[in-house]
Amino acid sequence: MKADIYNQKGEKAGIVELSKAIFDLPWNEDLVHQVIVSMKANKRIPVAHAKGRGDVRGGGKKPWRQKGTGRARHGSTRSPIWRGGGVTHGPTNEKDYSKKINDKMKKKAFFTVLSQKFRDNEILFLDKIILTRPKTKEAMDIIKSISKIKGFDKFFTKRKNRAVIALPAKDKEVEQSFSNIVGTQIFELRNLNPLDLATYKYLVIVSPKNNLFNNYH
C-alpha cells in the first residue's frame, strides 16, 4: 500500500509505504465499540456522592422509648425515612467504573479505526512542520494549505473535533502554535489511541516512516 506525503503548503512531497496489517483491516464495529466504551469508563471519575445513614451526623440517641408512646418504633433520626436522614441506594464516589481492556483488543481496535479512516480519506501524511516562531497565525496558514488538498476541503471550515496532529516527538513550538485553534489537538504518535481517533475527524501524521506504528503498544 502506498499513500502520498504532502508538505505544509499542501503540495505533494513524496510517497510512504503502508502496512496492510495496519491500514487495510476490515471494519469491526463490535470490537471498536467495546474498546472505546471501556476507555471512556476508565477515564470516568465518580463525583456524585450521597451520605448513607452511617455517614450523616447525629441520630445517636433513640428519639423516644420503644413502647408505650403509641408511635412507631425508631432507633435513629438519621434513618432514610426521616428528614435529614441518610440516603438509600444513593450514588457513591467509591464506585469503580473501570474495565479491563485486553492489549491485543486495544491494538487491533486502534488499527481497525486507522484502516477505516484511511479508506474514508481522513488521514493525511505531512513530511514536516516548520515554524519560524510559535504563532497561531502560522498554524492557521498550515490548516488553510491542508484544506486545499483533495478530500480535505472541510479541514479549514470544521471547528468542533477537527483533527489530531500526531508528531514523531514532542515539539513545544508546534504545540504552542496550535493550542489556540479550536478543535485541534497535538499528540505524540506513540500516545495515540482508538478513543482519540474516534473523537476527531481527521488525523495528520507528521514525518511518517515505513515502520509506522510497528512499535505501537
TORPA-4810 file (N, C-alpha, C, O; in nm, 3 decimals):
<nodes>
NODE_1_0.083_-0.120_0.000_0.000_0.000_0.000_0.087_0.125_0.000_0.191_0.130_0.065_M
NODE_2_0.043_0.224_-0.073_0.116_0.350_-0.079_0.022_0.467_-0.055_-0.098_0.459_-0.081_K
NODE_3_0.078_0.575_-0.005_0.000_0.697_0.017_0.089_0.817_-0.010_0.211_0.811_0.006_A
NODE_4_0.026_0.924_-0.052_0.102_1.046_-0.081_0.140_1.119_0.048_0.066_1.120_0.146_D
NODE_5_0.259_1.178_0.044_0.304_1.265_0.152_0.300_1.409_0.101_0.344_1.437_-0.011_I
NODE_6_0.247_1.499_0.182_0.237_1.639_0.144_0.326_1.724_0.233_0.362_1.683_0.343_Y
NODE_7_0.359_1.843_0.184_0.429_1.939_0.270_0.326_2.035_0.330_0.207_2.027_0.298_N
NODE_8_0.372_2.125_0.415_0.278_2.212_0.485_0.216_2.319_0.395_0.130_2.395_0.439_Q
NODE_9_0.259_2.324_0.270_0.197_2.414_0.173_0.087_2.345_0.093_0.022_2.406_0.007_K
NODE_10_0.065_2.216_0.121_-0.038_2.142_0.052_0.007_2.080_-0.078_-0.076_2.040_-0.160_G
NODE_11_0.138_2.072_-0.099_0.192_2.016_-0.222_0.246_1.875_-0.197_0.295_1.846_-0.088_E
NODE_12_0.238_1.788_-0.298_0.291_1.654_-0.285_0.443_1.658_-0.266_0.514_1.731_-0.335_K
NODE_13_0.490_1.577_-0.171_0.633_1.580_-0.140_0.695_1.441_-0.138_0.813_1.426_-0.107_A
NODE_14_0.616_1.337_-0.172_0.672_1.203_-0.171_0.564_1.097_-0.153_0.445_1.125_-0.161_G
NODE_15_0.610_0.974_-0.127_0.520_0.860_-0.109_0.568_0.780_0.011_0.688_0.767_0.034_I
NODE_16_0.473_0.726_0.087_0.507_0.643_0.202_0.445_0.505_0.182_0.332_0.492_0.135_V
NODE_17_0.521_0.402_0.218_0.471_0.264_0.212_0.395_0.235_0.342_0.443_0.262_0.451_E
NODE_18_0.276_0.178_0.328_0.191_0.148_0.443_0.170_-0.002_0.456_0.158_-0.073_0.356_L
NODE_19_0.164_-0.048_0.578_0.141_-0.190_0.603_-0.009_-0.223_0.594_-0.092_-0.152_0.649_S
NODE_20_-0.040_-0.331_0.523_-0.181_-0.372_0.513_-0.234_-0.420_0.647_-0.355_-0.415_0.672_K
NODE_21_-0.145_-0.468_0.733_-0.187_-0.516_0.864_-0.230_-0.401_0.955_-0.291_-0.424_1.060_A
NODE_22_-0.200_-0.277_0.915_-0.235_-0.160_0.995_-0.341_-0.074_0.927_-0.431_-0.023_0.993_I
NODE_23_-0.329_-0.059_0.796_-0.416_0.034_0.724_-0.516_-0.034_0.630_-0.583_0.033_0.551_F
NODE_24_-0.526_-0.167_0.638_-0.620_-0.235_0.548_-0.698_-0.345_0.620_-0.724_-0.450_0.563_D
NODE_25_-0.734_-0.319_0.747_-0.815_-0.416_0.822_-0.963_-0.390_0.796_-1.003_-0.275_0.778_L
NODE_26_-1.045_-0.496_0.795_-1.190_-0.475_0.778_-1.250_-0.410_0.902_-1.197_-0.423_1.012_P
NODE_27_-1.360_-0.342_0.884_-1.427_-0.273_0.994_-1.488_-0.375_1.090_-1.554_-0.470_1.047_W
NODE_28_-1.465_-0.355_1.218_-1.518_-0.443_1.323_-1.586_-0.356_1.427_-1.524_-0.311_1.524_N
NODE_29_-1.714_-0.333_1.407_-1.788_-0.239_1.493_-1.793_-0.284_1.638_-1.776_-0.203_1.729_E
NODE_30_-1.817_-0.413_1.661_-1.829_-0.464_1.798_-1.699_-0.446_1.876_-1.701_-0.405_1.992_D
NODE_31_-1.587_-0.477_1.812_-1.457_-0.464_1.878_-1.428_-0.318_1.912_-1.391_-0.287_2.025_L
NODE_32_-1.446_-0.230_1.815_-1.418_-0.088_1.836_-1.509_-0.031_1.945_-1.464_0.044_2.031_V
NODE_33_-1.636_-0.067_1.942_-1.731_-0.018_2.042_-1.691_-0.063_2.181_-1.693_0.016_2.276_H
NODE_34_-1.655_-0.190_2.195_-1.617_-0.243_2.326_-1.495_-0.173_2.383_-1.491_-0.139_2.501_Q
NODE_35_-1.395_-0.151_2.298_-1.271_-0.088_2.344_-1.295_0.059_2.381_-1.246_0.106_2.483_V
NODE_36_-1.370_0.132_2.298_-1.393_0.274_2.324_-1.478_0.294_2.449_-1.450_0.383_2.529_I
NODE_37_-1.581_0.211_2.467_-1.663_0.220_2.588_-1.578_0.193_2.712_-1.593_0.260_2.814_V
NODE_38_-1.489_0.094_2.703_-1.402_0.061_2.816_-1.306_0.176_2.846_-1.282_0.207_2.963_S
NODE_39_-1.252_0.239_2.743_-1.160_0.351_2.763_-1.231_0.470_2.826_-1.175_0.538_2.913_M
NODE_40_-1.354_0.496_2.784_-1.431_0.604_2.844_-1.461_0.573_2.991_-1.455_0.662_3.077_K
NODE_41_-1.492_0.448_3.020_-1.520_0.409_3.158_-1.396_0.425_3.245_-1.407_0.465_3.361_A
NODE_42_-1.279_0.395_3.190_-1.155_0.407_3.267_-1.119_0.552_3.295_-1.046_0.581_3.390_N
NODE_43_-1.169_0.642_3.213_-1.143_0.785_3.235_-1.247_0.848_3.329_-1.230_0.961_3.373_K
NODE_44_-1.352_0.775_3.358_-1.463_0.830_3.437_-1.422_0.847_3.583_-1.371_0.755_3.646_R
NODE_45_-1.446_0.965_3.635_-1.417_0.995_3.775_-1.550_1.015_3.848_-1.621_1.112_3.822_I
NODE_46_-1.586_0.923_3.941_-1.713_0.938_4.013_-1.711_1.059_4.105_-1.623_1.072_4.190_P
NODE_47_-1.807_1.148_4.087_-1.814_1.270_4.167_-1.937_1.268_4.259_-1.927_1.303_4.377_V
NODE_48_-2.051_1.228_4.205_-2.175_1.228_4.284_-2.162_1.135_4.404_-2.117_1.021_4.390_A
NODE_49_-2.201_1.184_4.520_-2.190_1.104_4.642_-2.299_1.144_4.739_-2.316_1.261_4.772_H
NODE_50_-2.373_1.046_4.783_-2.479_1.068_4.883_-2.440_0.997_5.013_-2.384_0.888_5.010_A
NODE_51_-2.471_1.059_5.125_-2.437_1.001_5.254_-2.545_0.900_5.297_-2.665_0.928_5.291_K
NODE_52_-2.500_0.786_5.339_-2.591_0.687_5.395_-2.620_0.719_5.541_-2.568_0.817_5.595_G
NODE_53_-2.702_0.637_5.605_-2.739_0.666_5.743_-2.618_0.659_5.837_-2.620_0.721_5.943_R
NODE_54_-2.516_0.585_5.800_-2.397_0.577_5.883_-2.303_0.695_5.864_-2.211_0.713_5.943_G
NODE_55_-2.325_0.777_5.759_-2.238_0.890_5.730_-2.294_1.023_5.781_-2.219_1.120_5.797_D
NODE_56_-2.425_1.028_5.806_-2.489_1.152_5.847_-2.464_1.178_5.995_-2.470_1.087_6.077_V
NODE_57_-2.437_1.303_6.028_-2.411_1.339_6.168_-2.539_1.333_6.250_-2.648_1.359_6.199_R
NODE_58_-2.524_1.298_6.379_-2.638_1.297_6.470_-2.709_1.163_6.470_-2.664_1.066_6.409_G
NODE_59_-2.821_1.161_6.542_-2.902_1.040_6.545_-2.851_0.932_6.637_-2.894_0.817_6.628_G
NODE_60_-2.760_0.966_6.726_-2.706_0.865_6.817_-2.805_0.825_6.926_-2.799_0.713_6.978_G
NODE_61_-2.893_0.914_6.959_-2.989_0.887_7.066_-3.122_0.841_7.007_-3.168_0.892_6.906_K
NODE_62_-3.181_0.743_7.074_-3.312_0.694_7.031_-3.414_0.806_7.052_-3.422_0.861_7.162_K
NODE_63_-3.494_0.842_6.948_-3.583_0.958_6.959_-3.688_0.946_7.070_-3.723_1.048_7.131_P
NODE_64_-3.739_0.828_7.098_-3.830_0.805_7.211_-3.824_0.657_7.249_-3.770_0.574_7.176_W
NODE_65_-3.879_0.626_7.363_-3.868_0.489_7.412_-3.943_0.393_7.320_-4.032_0.433_7.245_R
NODE_66_-3.905_0.269_7.327_-3.954_0.168_7.234_-4.106_0.149_7.242_-4.173_0.137_7.140_Q
NODE_67_-4.159_0.145_7.365_-4.300_0.111_7.382_-4.374_0.216_7.465_-4.313_0.294_7.538_K
NODE_68_-4.504_0.217_7.451_-4.587_0.297_7.540_-4.620_0.437_7.492_-4.697_0.507_7.558_G
NODE_69_-4.565_0.479_7.378_-4.593_0.616_7.332_-4.705_0.619_7.229_-4.761_0.725_7.200_T
NODE_70_-4.738_0.503_7.173_-4.840_0.499_7.068_-4.783_0.531_6.930_-4.854_0.527_6.829_G
NODE_71_-4.657_0.561_6.927_-4.593_0.593_6.799_-4.510_0.475_6.750_-4.481_0.381_6.825_R
NODE_72_-4.472_0.481_6.623_-4.392_0.372_6.565_-4.254_0.368_6.628_-4.203_0.469_6.677_A
NODE_73_-4.194_0.251_6.626_-4.060_0.234_6.682_-3.954_0.298_6.591_-3.958_0.283_6.469_R
NODE_74_-3.860_0.369_6.653_-3.749_0.428_6.578_-3.623_0.420_6.660_-3.624_0.442_6.781_H
NODE_75_-3.514_0.388_6.593_-3.386_0.379_6.663_-3.297_0.500_6.640_-3.205_0.525_6.718_G
NODE_76_-3.324_0.576_6.531_-3.239_0.691_6.499_-3.315_0.790_6.412_-3.398_0.751_6.330_S
NODE_77_-3.286_0.917_6.432_-3.348_1.021_6.347_-3.273_1.035_6.214_-3.310_1.117_6.130_T
NODE_78_-3.169_0.955_6.197_-3.094_0.960_6.072_-3.129_0.843_5.980_-3.057_0.813_5.885_R
NODE_79_-3.238_0.779_6.009_-3.291_0.674_5.922_-3.333_0.737_5.789_-3.374_0.853_5.787_S
NODE_80_-3.324_0.665_5.680_-3.362_0.720_5.549_-3.506_0.770_5.541_-3.537_0.851_5.454_P
NODE_81_-3.594_0.725_5.629_-3.733_0.770_5.622_-3.754_0.900_5.699_-3.865_0.955_5.700_I
NODE_82_-3.649_0.950_5.764_-3.658_1.076_5.837_-3.600_1.189_5.753_-3.508_1.169_5.674_W
NODE_83_-3.655_1.308_5.773_-3.597_1.425_5.710_-3.460_1.452_5.769_-3.443_1.452_5.891_R
NODE_84_-3.362_1.473_5.684_-3.226_1.493_5.731_-3.151_1.363_5.751_-3.035_1.362_5.793_G
NODE_85_-3.217_1.252_5.720_-3.153_1.123_5.735_-3.066_1.087_5.615_-3.049_1.166_5.522_G
NODE_86_-3.013_0.967_5.619_-2.928_0.921_5.511_-3.008_0.887_5.386_-3.131_0.886_5.387_G
NODE_87_-2.937_0.861_5.278_-2.999_0.829_5.150_-2.982_0.680_5.123_-2.874_0.624_5.139_V
NODE_88_-3.091_0.617_5.081_-3.086_0.474_5.049_-3.049_0.454_4.903_-3.110_0.513_4.814_T
NODE_89_-2.950_0.371_4.878_-2.906_0.336_4.743_-2.867_0.459_4.661_-2.886_0.462_4.539_H
NODE_90_-2.812_0.559_4.725_-2.769_0.679_4.654_-2.634_0.658_4.585_-2.569_0.557_4.610_G
NODE_91_-2.592_0.752_4.499_-2.461_0.739_4.432_-2.347_0.752_4.531_-2.360_0.819_4.634_P
NODE_92_-2.237_0.689_4.500_-2.120_0.696_4.588_-1.993_0.717_4.506_-1.978_0.660_4.398_T
NODE_93_-1.904_0.798_4.558_-1.779_0.824_4.485_-1.678_0.712_4.503_-1.565_0.721_4.455_N
NODE_94_-1.717_0.608_4.571_-1.630_0.492_4.587_-1.652_0.388_4.476_-1.581_0.288_4.469_E
NODE_95_-1.749_0.414_4.390_-1.780_0.318_4.284_-1.669_0.317_4.180_-1.618_0.422_4.140_K
NODE_96_-1.632_0.200_4.136_-1.525_0.184_4.039_-1.587_0.148_3.903_-1.648_0.043_3.887_D
NODE_97_-1.570_0.238_3.805_-1.627_0.216_3.673_-1.527_0.155_3.575_-1.563_0.125_3.461_Y
NODE_98_-1.405_0.136_3.618_-1.301_0.092_3.526_-1.329_-0.049_3.472_-1.389_-0.133_3.538_S
NODE_99_-1.282_-0.071_3.349_-1.296_-0.200_3.283_-1.162_-0.242_3.227_-1.083_-0.159_3.182_K
NODE_100_-1.137_-0.370_3.230_-1.011_-0.422_3.178_-1.017_-0.430_3.027_-1.116_-0.478_2.970_K
NODE_101_-0.910_-0.383_2.961_-0.902_-0.390_2.816_-0.783_-0.478_2.779_-0.669_-0.451_2.817_I
NODE_102_-0.811_-0.583_2.707_-0.705_-0.670_2.660_-0.615_-0.594_2.563_-0.664_-0.524_2.474_N
NODE_103_-0.483_-0.606_2.580_-0.388_-0.531_2.496_-0.404_-0.564_2.347_-0.394_-0.475_2.262_D
NODE_104_-0.429_-0.689_2.317_-0.446_-0.728_2.176_-0.572_-0.666_2.118_-0.574_-0.624_2.002_K
NODE_105_-0.678_-0.660_2.199_-0.803_-0.598_2.154_-0.783_-0.449_2.127_-0.828_-0.397_2.026_M
NODE_106_-0.714_-0.383_2.220_-0.691_-0.239_2.206_-0.608_-0.210_2.081_-0.636_-0.116_2.007_K
NODE_107_-0.506_-0.292_2.059_-0.419_-0.272_1.943_-0.495_-0.295_1.813_-0.483_-0.217_1.719_K
NODE_108_-0.574_-0.401_1.809_-0.650_-0.430_1.687_-0.757_-0.324_1.662_-0.781_-0.285_1.547_K
NODE_109_-0.821_-0.277_1.770_-0.922_-0.171_1.754_-0.858_-0.043_1.700_-0.916_0.026_1.617_A
NODE_110_-0.737_-0.013_1.748_-0.665_0.104_1.701_-0.636_0.095_1.551_-0.660_0.190_1.477_F
NODE_111_-0.586_-0.020_1.508_-0.555_-0.039_1.367_-0.683_-0.044_1.283_-0.683_-0.001_1.167_F
NODE_112_-0.791_-0.096_1.340_-0.919_-0.101_1.268_-0.972_0.039_1.240_-1.019_0.068_1.130_T
NODE_113_-0.964_0.127_1.341_-1.008_0.265_1.321_-0.917_0.336_1.222_-0.964_0.413_1.138_V
NODE_114_-0.786_0.311_1.231_-0.691_0.368_1.135_-0.727_0.326_0.992_-0.727_0.408_0.900_L
NODE_115_-0.757_0.199_0.976_-0.790_0.147_0.842_-0.915_0.215_0.788_-0.920_0.252_0.671_S
NODE_116_-1.016_0.231_0.873_-1.140_0.293_0.827_-1.119_0.439_0.792_-1.173_0.489_0.693_Q
NODE_117_-1.040_0.508_0.874_-1.011_0.648_0.844_-0.933_0.662_0.714_-0.954_0.756_0.637_K
NODE_118_-0.844_0.569_0.690_-0.767_0.573_0.565_-0.859_0.551_0.445_-0.845_0.618_0.343_F
NODE_119_-0.953_0.457_0.458_-1.049_0.434_0.349_-1.139_0.554_0.327_-1.179_0.583_0.214_R
NODE_120_-1.171_0.624_0.435_-1.259_0.742_0.426_-1.183_0.869_0.389_-1.240_0.978_0.388_D
NODE_121_-1.053_0.855_0.359_-0.968_0.969_0.323_-0.966_1.075_0.433_-0.982_1.195_0.407_N
NODE_122_-0.947_1.030_0.555_-0.941_1.121_0.669_-0.803_1.122_0.734_-0.785_1.179_0.841_E
NODE_123_-0.705_1.057_0.669_-0.568_1.056_0.719_-0.479_1.128_0.618_-0.483_1.100_0.498_I
NODE_124_-0.400_1.221_0.668_-0.309_1.297_0.583_-0.166_1.281_0.636_-0.142_1.292_0.756_L
NODE_125_-0.074_1.253_0.545_0.067_1.237_0.581_0.142_1.365_0.543_0.142_1.407_0.428_F
NODE_126_0.205_1.425_0.644_0.277_1.551_0.625_0.425_1.527_0.647_0.463_1.463_0.745_L
NODE_127_0.509_1.577_0.558_0.653_1.547_0.570_0.713_1.610_0.695_0.795_1.548_0.763_D
NODE_128_0.673_1.733_0.727_0.725_1.801_0.847_0.648_1.931_0.868_0.580_1.981_0.778_K
NODE_129_0.661_1.984_0.988_0.604_2.115_1.021_0.718_2.206_1.065_0.785_2.180_1.165_I
NODE_130_0.737_2.311_0.989_0.844_2.407_1.022_0.780_2.543_1.049_0.707_2.596_0.965_I
NODE_131_0.809_2.599_1.165_0.755_2.730_1.203_0.871_2.825_1.230_0.971_2.787_1.291_L
NODE_132_0.858_2.950_1.183_0.963_3.049_1.211_0.959_3.090_1.358_1.061_3.126_1.416_T
NODE_133_0.840_3.084_1.416_0.820_3.113_1.558_0.685_3.057_1.600_0.598_3.037_1.515_R
NODE_134_0.666_3.031_1.727_0.538_2.975_1.772_0.424_3.077_1.764_0.400_3.152_1.859_P
NODE_135_0.355_3.080_1.652_0.245_3.175_1.631_0.122_3.101_1.579_0.132_3.013_1.493_K
NODE_136_0.006_3.138_1.631_-0.119_3.077_1.587_-0.144_3.104_1.439_-0.199_3.020_1.369_T
NODE_137_-0.104_3.223_1.392_-0.126_3.258_1.252_-0.055_3.160_1.158_-0.111_3.120_1.056_K
NODE_138_0.067_3.121_1.193_0.140_3.027_1.108_0.072_2.890_1.109_0.068_2.822_1.007_E
NODE_139_0.019_2.851_1.224_-0.053_2.724_1.232_-0.179_2.728_1.147_-0.211_2.631_1.079_A
NODE_140_-0.250_2.841_1.148_-0.370_2.855_1.068_-0.337_2.852_0.918_-0.414_2.801_0.838_M
NODE_141_-0.222_2.907_0.881_-0.179_2.903_0.741_-0.159_2.759_0.695_-0.192_2.725_0.581_D
NODE_142_-0.106_2.675_0.784_-0.087_2.534_0.751_-0.222_2.466_0.732_-0.240_2.387_0.639_I
NODE_143_-0.316_2.497_0.821_-0.450_2.438_0.811_-0.518_2.481_0.681_-0.585_2.401_0.616_I
NODE_144_-0.502_2.607_0.643_-0.558_2.656_0.517_-0.498_2.581_0.398_-0.569_2.544_0.305_K
NODE_145_-0.366_2.559_0.402_-0.300_2.488_0.292_-0.348_2.343_0.283_-0.369_2.290_0.173_S
NODE_146_-0.365_2.279_0.399_-0.413_2.140_0.400_-0.553_2.130_0.341_-0.585_2.033_0.273_I
NODE_147_-0.635_2.231_0.367_-0.774_2.228_0.318_-0.782_2.236_0.165_-0.888_2.213_0.107_S
NODE_148_-0.672_2.270_0.099_-0.671_2.276_-0.047_-0.645_2.139_-0.110_-0.663_2.121_-0.231_K
NODE_149_-0.602_2.042_-0.027_-0.578_1.908_-0.077_-0.711_1.839_-0.104_-0.806_1.855_-0.028_I
NODE_150_-0.718_1.764_-0.211_-0.841_1.698_-0.249_-0.891_1.605_-0.139_-0.817_1.520_-0.089_K
NODE_151_-1.017_1.623_-0.101_-1.077_1.542_0.004_-1.067_1.603_0.142_-1.128_1.554_0.236_G
NODE_152_-0.989_1.711_0.155_-0.971_1.775_0.285_-1.023_1.919_0.284_-0.975_2.004_0.358_F
NODE_153_-1.123_1.944_0.199_-1.175_2.080_0.186_-1.244_2.129_0.312_-1.254_2.250_0.333_D
NODE_154_-1.293_2.038_0.397_-1.360_2.078_0.521_-1.262_2.093_0.637_-1.302_2.126_0.749_K
NODE_155_-1.135_2.069_0.610_-1.036_2.074_0.717_-1.027_2.214_0.778_-1.005_2.228_0.899_F
NODE_156_-1.045_2.315_0.697_-1.035_2.454_0.747_-1.165_2.502_0.810_-1.164_2.572_0.911_F
NODE_157_-1.278_2.463_0.751_-1.408_2.514_0.799_-1.458_2.441_0.922_-1.535_2.497_1.000_T
NODE_158_-1.418_2.316_0.941_-1.465_2.242_1.057_-1.406_2.299_1.184_-1.288_2.333_1.188_K
NODE_159_-1.488_2.311_1.287_-1.442_2.368_1.414_-1.435_2.262_1.524_-1.329_2.240_1.583_R
NODE_160_-1.547_2.198_1.552_-1.552_2.102_1.662_-1.483_1.971_1.623_-1.514_1.912_1.519_K
NODE_161_-1.389_1.926_1.708_-1.319_1.799_1.686_-1.263_1.787_1.544_-1.286_1.689_1.473_N
NODE_162_-1.190_1.890_1.506_-1.137_1.895_1.369_-1.034_1.785_1.344_-1.054_1.699_1.258_R
NODE_163_-0.924_1.789_1.418_-0.815_1.697_1.381_-0.720_1.671_1.498_-0.705_1.752_1.589_A
NODE_164_-0.658_1.555_1.490_-0.544_1.522_1.575_-0.419_1.532_1.488_-0.412_1.474_1.380_V
NODE_165_-0.322_1.608_1.536_-0.195_1.618_1.466_-0.093_1.537_1.545_-0.058_1.572_1.657_I
NODE_166_-0.046_1.428_1.483_0.043_1.335_1.552_0.188_1.364_1.514_0.226_1.353_1.397_A
NODE_167_0.268_1.401_1.613_0.409_1.433_1.591_0.497_1.314_1.627_0.461_1.235_1.714_L
NODE_168_0.611_1.299_1.560_0.701_1.188_1.594_0.763_1.203_1.732_0.801_1.104_1.795_P
NODE_169_0.775_1.328_1.779_0.831_1.355_1.911_0.772_1.487_1.963_0.711_1.562_1.887_A
NODE_170_0.792_1.514_2.089_0.738_1.636_2.149_0.800_1.759_2.085_0.922_1.766_2.064_K
NODE_171_0.715_1.857_2.053_0.761_1.981_1.991_0.682_2.097_2.052_0.565_2.118_2.019_D
NODE_172_0.746_2.171_2.142_0.677_2.277_2.215_0.629_2.389_2.123_0.520_2.444_2.143_K
NODE_173_0.707_2.422_2.022_0.669_2.531_1.932_0.542_2.496_1.855_0.452_2.579_1.840_E
NODE_174_0.534_2.374_1.806_0.415_2.330_1.734_0.295_2.325_1.829_0.185_2.367_1.792_V
NODE_175_0.316_2.275_1.949_0.207_2.268_2.047_0.154_2.406_2.080_0.032_2.426_2.087_E
NODE_176_0.243_2.501_2.101_0.201_2.638_2.132_0.127_2.702_2.015_0.030_2.775_2.035_Q
NODE_177_0.172_2.675_1.894_0.113_2.736_1.776_-0.030_2.688_1.753_-0.116_2.765_1.711_S
NODE_178_-0.055_2.559_1.780_-0.187_2.502_1.755_-0.278_2.504_1.878_-0.396_2.468_1.869_F
NODE_179_-0.225_2.545_1.992_-0.302_2.536_2.117_-0.426_2.625_2.118_-0.524_2.593_2.185_S
NODE_180_-0.424_2.736_2.045_-0.538_2.828_2.043_-0.638_2.799_1.930_-0.736_2.871_1.914_N
NODE_181_-0.613_2.695_1.854_-0.702_2.662_1.742_-0.806_2.563_1.790_-0.773_2.451_1.830_I
NODE_182_-0.931_2.604_1.787_-1.040_2.523_1.838_-1.054_2.393_1.758_-1.048_2.394_1.635_V
NODE_183_-1.071_2.283_1.829_-1.096_2.155_1.764_-0.973_2.084_1.714_-0.984_1.985_1.641_G
NODE_184_-0.854_2.131_1.752_-0.730_2.068_1.707_-0.646_2.028_1.828_-0.627_2.108_1.920_T
NODE_185_-0.598_1.907_1.828_-0.516_1.858_1.938_-0.384_1.805_1.885_-0.376_1.749_1.776_Q
NODE_186_-0.279_1.824_1.966_-0.145_1.776_1.931_-0.110_1.658_2.021_-0.119_1.668_2.144_I
NODE_187_-0.070_1.547_1.961_-0.027_1.430_2.037_0.104_1.378_1.979_0.135_1.402_1.862_F
NODE_188_0.179_1.308_2.061_0.290_1.230_2.007_0.232_1.104_1.945_0.136_1.047_1.996_E
NODE_189_0.290_1.062_1.835_0.237_0.948_1.761_0.223_0.824_1.849_0.127_0.748_1.836_L
NODE_190_0.317_0.805_1.939_0.316_0.685_2.022_0.205_0.688_2.127_0.173_0.585_2.186_R
NODE_191_0.145_0.805_2.150_0.042_0.817_2.253_-0.100_0.812_2.198_-0.197_0.827_2.273_N
NODE_192_-0.114_0.792_2.068_-0.248_0.786_2.010_-0.321_0.661_2.057_-0.258_0.560_2.088_L
NODE_193_-0.453_0.668_2.061_-0.533_0.553_2.099_-0.665_0.556_2.022_-0.698_0.657_1.960_N
NODE_194_-0.742_0.447_2.025_-0.867_0.441_1.948_-0.966_0.551_1.984_-1.039_0.598_1.897_P
NODE_195_-0.970_0.593_2.110_-1.065_0.696_2.152_-1.031_0.830_2.087_-1.121_0.903_2.045_L
NODE_196_-0.902_0.863_2.079_-0.860_0.988_2.014_-0.901_0.987_1.867_-0.954_1.086_1.815_D
NODE_197_-0.876_0.875_1.800_-0.908_0.866_1.657_-1.058_0.875_1.632_-1.101_0.934_1.533_L
NODE_198_-1.137_0.817_1.722_-1.281_0.818_1.703_-1.341_0.954_1.737_-1.448_0.989_1.686_A
NODE_199_-1.274_1.031_1.821_-1.326_1.162_1.864_-1.308_1.267_1.755_-1.396_1.350_1.733_T
NODE_200_-1.193_1.265_1.689_-1.160_1.368_1.590_-1.175_1.313_1.448_-1.146_1.196_1.421_Y
NODE_201_-1.221_1.398_1.359_-1.249_1.354_1.221_-1.120_1.323_1.145_-1.107_1.216_1.085_K
NODE_202_-1.025_1.415_1.148_-0.904_1.398_1.067_-0.784_1.360_1.154_-0.777_1.393_1.272_Y
NODE_203_-0.692_1.289_1.092_-0.565_1.255_1.155_-0.453_1.300_1.063_-0.446_1.258_0.948_L
NODE_204_-0.365_1.386_1.114_-0.249_1.432_1.038_-0.125_1.370_1.101_-0.092_1.399_1.216_V
NODE_205_-0.057_1.287_1.025_0.063_1.220_1.075_0.185_1.291_1.016_0.204_1.295_0.895_I
NODE_206_0.267_1.346_1.105_0.384_1.423_1.063_0.507_1.332_1.062_0.528_1.253_1.154_V
NODE_207_0.587_1.345_0.958_0.711_1.267_0.941_0.684_1.117_0.947_0.741_1.048_1.032_S
NODE_208_0.598_1.065_0.858_0.569_0.920_0.859_0.691_0.841_0.815_0.773_0.888_0.735_P
NODE_209_0.703_0.720_0.868_0.813_0.631_0.831_0.756_0.499_0.783_0.638_0.470_0.801_K
NODE_210_0.840_0.419_0.722_0.795_0.290_0.669_0.753_0.194_0.779_0.669_0.107_0.757_N
NODE_211_0.810_0.209_0.899_0.774_0.121_1.010_0.668_0.185_1.099_0.668_0.167_1.220_N
NODE_212_0.578_0.260_1.037_0.475_0.334_1.109_0.391_0.243_1.197_0.332_0.146_1.149_L
NODE_213_0.385_0.273_1.326_0.303_0.203_1.427_0.348_0.061_1.454_0.279_-0.012_1.525_F
NODE_214_0.461_0.019_1.399_0.505_-0.117_1.427_0.538_-0.137_1.575_0.531_-0.249_1.626_N
NODE_215_0.574_-0.029_1.643_0.608_-0.039_1.784_0.494_0.008_1.873_0.513_0.034_1.992_N
NODE_216_0.374_0.018_1.815_0.259_0.062_1.894_0.225_-0.043_2.000_0.229_-0.163_1.975_Y
NODE_217_0.192_0.006_2.120_0.155_-0.086_2.228_0.046_-0.022_2.311_-0.002_-0.082_2.408_H
</nodes>
